[in-house]
Amino acid sequence: MNENYYRREQVLEIFDLQESFLDELEDEELIECSILEQAEGKIYSADQLERIRIISNLVHDLEVNLPGVEVILQMRENMIVMRRQFDQILEALVKEIKVRMS
């Protein structure tokens, strides 16, 4: 799987963020970066970019503090897992109904 990565400078520019904000998100373990060769610096996956977008919106637009952001992100992840489980159950149910109707 070929995933897109973004350099730290690109992320700062895309979201108009201060470097200290990204540092704080990393320190609080709300986001993860990958490190290229020392001269290359930090990079972020597309998934992490989406997390940064969500966090930035929560903090800057809705004035949610970082502990609140952490709770919201965890709830979001739980909802995504539950949605996948529900979809799997629904698929199995549809298959079972098709088998019984055949």
Sequence and secondary structure as in RCSB ss.txt:
>XXXX:A:sequence
MNENYYRREQVLEIFDLQESFLDELEDEELIECSILEQAEGKIYSADQLERIRIISNLVHDLEVNLPGVEVILQM
RENMIVMRRQFDQILEALVKEIKVRMS
>XXXX:A:secstr
    EEEHHHHHHHHT  HHHHHHHHHTTSS  EE STTT EEEEHHHHHHHHHHHIIIIIS   HHHHHHHHHH
HHHHHHHHHHHHHHHHHHHHHHHHHH 
